[in-house]
């Protein structure tokens, strides 16, 4: 995807990451340490996501003097939204239904479907702006610049690993939480945290591939943002209402990995990232 460039400092990945991580990682750490209530958890996690856009704007506007014209400002097509909503349902709702059919999961007594939908809608609205914060930075800005410096798949993988690495404070926090609950009993805190970190690498990198494909195929930050919001809000709504079926985590990670690998290998990334599929 071509990047319109004004006279300024050549793009530097390390300078860009320094700015974005410096603004957002401390907030992620605060989220892990102090995000004990729902309000603090939402506020800190959302602010960390928004800081990706703030850092991107500072880097692009004042350091590299870039244009943001090719970030993906079109709305996208209705079919794109239908497909990303369907993907969110496949990842989070289907395993719950499968658990009910297999008898390995029971619907909570007294819980109405309308209550689940309401929680989802509230969380979806609440996460839209933070989701845009990430998509503008990682997909709309970073990926096309990497694609000018590397082959399309190499650029894609670099961006995907960076996206995983950006989540590390939260992932490490989850590792400590797992160790604290005794789920990693006998392994020790350090080993448990390391295991959680390593387990997240492949699904996270493959999920970034999916995000990138959605953005590149639709040429729309709107579609990518809606998918991000659908994914996060469905996960949180179901976790807080129905609870996860025993197969949910495994199902979600396996499906993401399979779809990501297929897209990584089969998609025409040269065309997608050059903007020729407009």
N, C-alpha and C positions, 0 to 999 in steps of 0.2 A: 504494500500500500504506500504510494508516494507521500512524502512528508514535505509540506511547503516550508521553506526555511528562509528566515530573515538573516541579515548579517549579524553574526554573534559568535560566541564560543562554540566550537564543535561539541556535539553531544558526547558526554562521558557517563558511562553506566555507573561508575563508582561515585562520581559527584552526585548524580541523581539519587542513588540509593542512600548516600550519606544524608542528604536533605530529608528524604521521605522517612527513612528509618529513625532519624534523630527526632522528628516531630511526632511519630506515631508509636514507636516501641515503648517509650516511657509510659504512655497511656495504657498500652497493653499490659505492662507490668503492674500498673495501678489496678487494672481490671482484675488481674489474677490475685493480687494481695488484698484488695479492698472491695471487690465486687460481690459482697455477700448478700445484699438485698437486691430485689428485682430492679428497683429504680437505679441503683448504682451500677449494677451489671449492664443494664441497657445503655445508660448514659456513657459509661467508660468505653464499652465495646463499640458503640456507635461513633463516639468521638475519635477513636483510633482509626476507624474506617474512613471517616471524613478527612482526617489529617493526610491520608494518601492523596486526595485531591488538592488539599492546601499545599502540600509539598511539591506536587506535580506542577501546580500553577506557578509557584515561586521559582522552581527550576526552569520551567519552560519560558516563562515571561521575562524573568530578570537575569538568569544565568545563560541559558542557551538561546534566548530570544526567538523561540519557536512560534510557529502558527499552530493553533489547535484545530484547524479547519477539517482535517481528516480523521478526527477522533470518532466520528460516527454519529452525526447529529440528526440523521433521518429517523423517522418513527418506526420504520420497518413495516412489514406486511402483517395482516391479521393472522395468516397461517403460521408465522414465526411465533407469535404469542401463544397460539393454540399448542404448538409443538413443545414449547418450553414449559407450559403449564402441565402438559401430559407427562413430560420427563420428571417433573417434580412429584407428580402423583405416583409414577412408576417407582421412584426411589423411596418414598415414605409411606404412601397409603397402601400400595399393593402388598408389602410384607405383612402389614397389620391384617389385611383381609385374608392373606394366606394363613397367618397364624390362627385366625378365627376358624377357618375351614378345616385346618389340621387338628384343631382342638388343643393346640399348645399355648393358646392365649385366650383370655376371657375379657369381654368388654366390662369396664368398671360399672358396678351397680349404680343406677340412678343417673348416669351420665347421658345427656342427650346429644345427638349429632349436631343440633343447632348450637349447643354450647361450644363444641369443638370448632365449628365454622366461625363463630363469633371471635374466639380467641385467635384463630388464624388470621381473620381480617384485621383485627387490631394490630397484631404483630406485623402483618404485611405492610400496612400503612406506615407503621413506625420504622420499618427497616428500609424503606425505599430510598431515602436520601443517603443513609450510610452505604447502601449497596452501590448507588451511583458513585459514591466517593472512591470505592475500590475500582470499579469498572473503568472509570475515566482514567485513572492512573495506570493500572496494569495492562488493560487491553487497549484503550483509546490512545494512550500516549506511548508507553514503553514498548509494546510489541512492534508497532510499525518502525520505530527507530532501530530496534534490534534487527529487524528484517532488512534494513539497509546496510547493516554491518556484517551480517552472517547469512548463511543459507537459510531458507524458510524454516526447516525443521529444527535446525540448531537454534535459531532465534526463538522458536516456539518452546523448546526445551529449557533454554536459559530463563525465559520469562516464567515458565511453569515452576522451575526449581526456586526462583526468587519468591514467587507467590507462596510456596510452601514454607520457605525460610522466614518470610514475614510473619507467619502465624506461630513461629517457634515459642515466643513467651507464653502464649495461650496453651500450646501443646505441652510444654514443660509443666505448666500449672496443672493440666489434667493428669500428667504423670504423677505429680506429688499427691493429687487428690486420690488417684488409684492406690498409691502406696499407703496413704492414710486410712483408707477404708479396709485395708487388709486383703484386697483383691490380688495383690502381688506378694502375698505372704511367702516368706522364706527366700525371696529374691533380693531383698534389700532395697532401700529407696533409690539409690543411684542406678541400679540395674533395672528397676521398674520404670523409672523415668526414661532411661535410654531405650528400653523396649518400646514404650509408647511412642517416642520420637521416631524410631525406625519403622514401626508399623504404619505410621501415617504417611511416609514418603511417597510410596507408589500411588495409593488412592488420591492423595492431594495433587501430585504432579499430573495424573491423568484427569483429574477434575479441572485443573487449569487448562488442559488441552480442550476439554468440552466447552468451558467458558470462552476460550479463544475462538473455537469453531463457531459458536453461536454469534459472537460479535462480528467475526470476519464474514460469515455467510450472510447475515442480515444487514451488515454495514450499519448497525444501530446500537448505540449505547442504551437506548430505551429497552430493546429486547433483552440485552445482556443484563441490564439492571433488574428487569422484571424476573428473569430466571433466578438471579441471585436472591432477590427478595422472596420468591416462591420457595426456593430451597431452604433458606434460613427460617422462614416463618412456619412452614409445614413441619420442619424438624422440631422447633421449639413448641409449637402448639400441641403436637402429638405427645411430645415428652411430658408436657405439663397437664395433659388431660387424659388421653387414653393410655399413655405409657407405651413403651416399645414392645413389640412382640419379640420372642427370643431370637428370631432370625433377622431382625431388622438391621442391626449394625453390619452383620456379615453380608446380607443381601445388598445393602446400599453400597458398601465398599467394593463388592465383587462386580456389581452392575456398572458402577462408575469406572472401574478399572477396565472392564471389557470394552465399553463404549469408547473410552479414551484411547485405548490401544488401537481399536479399529480406525478411529479418526486420525490418529497419529500416522498410521501406516498407509491408509487408503485415501485419505482426503488429498486433494490437489492444493497443497499449501502454497505453492509457487503462485498459482492463480489467485487464491484467496488473499494472500498478503500483498499482492501487487495491485489489488483494486480492480482487476479485470472482470470480476464477477458482478460488478455494479449493474 
